[in-house]
């Protein structure tokens, strides 16, 4: 599978994984504190599920879409590709089935962005070459500008052509049984313990 169609660790950072982890931790704390009130336990658990999904797939989403995405994972769909379409809000549910948006215009915008970055890089390189600066300063400025252009292109691609590649991959692959173990959202130890205590009363 192409790396471009997968949601990797750097993508998680760009998508704000740290924020979703904070919210998940706060939700888990609510579960632990709501020891005697069943309605508060269920509410806190639903909130924890909401942010647990965001930690895994890059963004929170509607409950129907989240359920459909988790079902697609169980059926064997690639988690990295699912993460890309969820992060870009390219997943929807129609007639009870998970659908992926195939906006081919995004690829045209990506190529246009590459052209702009290339033109900008050439322009800045020409300006630096003609600037009355020492050669080491010119080289340093060139490296900084080049690094910024690369970072900008990567972020832009994350929200344009890469989710399109992921959507095409998910649509093309036949459904098959999952080979890896699927993380259950019921696995939170605090919730499991509280549920057990609740059922024993």
Order of alpha helices (4+ residues) and beta strands (2+ residues): alpha-alpha-alpha-alpha-alpha-beta-beta-alpha-alpha-alpha-alpha
